[in-house]
Amino acid sequence: MPNDGPPPRDWRRRAAWLREQLERHGHLYHVLDRPEIGDAEYDRLFRELVDLEAAHPELSTPDSPTQRVGGVPSEAFRKVRHRIRMLSLGNAFSGEEMRDFHRRVTREVGEEVEYVTELKIDGLAMSLTYEDGVLTTAATRGDGTTGEDVTPNVRTIRSVPLRLRSVEGTPAVLEARGEVYLPKQAFAELNARLEEEGKPLYANARNTAAGSVRQLDPKLTAERRLGTFVYAMDPPGALKTHFEVMRRLAELGFRVNPNYRVHQGIEGVLEYIEEWREKRHELDYGTDGVVVKVNRLAQQAELGFVSHAPRWAIAFKYPEEQAVTLLEQIQVNVGRTGVVTPFAVLTPVLVAGSTVARATLHNEDDIARKDIREGDTVVVQKAGDVIPEVVRPVLEKRSPEARPWVPPTHCPRCGTLLVREEGQVARRCLNPDCPARLFEFLAHFVSRGAMNIEGLGWRTIAQMLERGMIASAADIYHLTKDDLLQLEGFAERSAEKLLATIEGSKTTTLRHLLYALGINHVGGTGATLLARELGTIEAVEAADVERLGAIDGIGPIVAQAIWDFFQNPRSRALVADLLASGVRPAPPEAPAQGRLAGKSLVITGTLSRPRSEVEAEIRALGGEAGSSVTKKTDWVVVGDSPGSKVEKAKKLGIEILDEAGLRQLLAEP
């Protein structure tokens, strides 16, 4: 072992020497990628320290490399409030938007601006807190204000230092932030093992990394071979630039992505973005863009923040990746409201870092417009790098046997004749007892945006339906431990935990309950408007169509759907059963105050990120995210494939924004 020196003799000194050597060689291997000893020699030293600490427990320390193997499984994760909010970044999708960002920066701080560019790692944001150089807390981003304490799990990640390297001027309490990710090779090997065992495969590396960090058993986290890149520290002490921060992080022992660079002005930034557009695919980790930061910390402080993001940083996002594959079949899925939605069964293909075997086809009109047929070679992409969709057929590769798709006339689950109502793009199964509709409704009812019964997944719901344990959502609140112990995958502790979660979900909000009921045309925004205006479930039930239609943002179609729902005896019986089971929806909170207070925005079409995320930003600034265009609407935001709301906005003289305009509106001081 080069430069190791002779081992000391007494146990305490021997343990300290072993920890020093193991930490040094671990840093060389996992952070610097420059190993000096082989695995066998490292394992010999590690085993010696394990045996020594077992024989002399007083020698064990929190920063010992032996703490990386994983401890006792946790029952749950403690909540941690961040010292400083973990904000998200604004996005840019073109060179012109990057120049707009540059103009906003120089307008505030002058023309002499340096930028640092870093690759945007597709992982899980993580906060690491060190006290007197020792790791004390690792927390997820959570909602930006409060995250989850995952310290035992993060200790198992080899590139995370348990003790910082000594650097003069390091503060007594230091917080570092970065990303935890799963290398592509590790992801591929994990899925290969699952396939051999006949188990379901993971969809993508990012979600797998997030799930690995949140394992209740740290030993499972340790098996995943997670990696990290760290890119921020607080406080920065006497450091003057972000470039210096990155160098200091490396000196302290963190793994820092080597592909960061300083540029004078915006043109070098744009060249860096183009350089990595294709080269990023050669890396062993996912990256979907480039993060651009003002280099000087004083200028960062001068620029400050908006409510959701720093004004001195932005993320350039590369467009969705596309792939070509064979569309083997077109099948349909029956949703909770009876809508029959077609989807494509594909020959599996890798798109944007994950294997895609199914993709949305939207509706039968879209299939006909694009002339997509079974047996076609098709172009597939991920909308917003999340939802796989079929873009178009490759006509020059079309087989002579390919025929236009004929939509089904009867429900594939219950055999009921499907109905396509006038003005609707989808066929619908009107059978309220259709097993497919019940399954999808229950999956929606327990979802995070609804009653948020974590642990009651679709596999468990399917088992419960198959065994006749539940026939409605209210039956969930009458499940017993004996019921759960009959199901595959449940033991005493997991059954008790799910029952506690079900009990906890009884304390909810009116908005969540209204959304959980699955009322046609009522999403999260509509449920929020109803809750704020009417206040109680009884008031919503009693409201007539005229009263409902008078609510700003609730149009005549939605008002009629709400009234129809509560006139149905089955719906009223369900609400009564839920309330009798102990579900108590709390009254809505007062509207948020902010610079968009009193303003209403309506989104139509598909945006580059989830609509719920954008609407949450609007509400955080005090605005209303409406579902229909009225004369009280201030802006209509238009994404891809917008609907008739655009024409209505033009007739009413309402200002129309594209996505870039929306980003500017949300980012304005």
Disulfide bonds with the S-S distance in Angstrom:
none
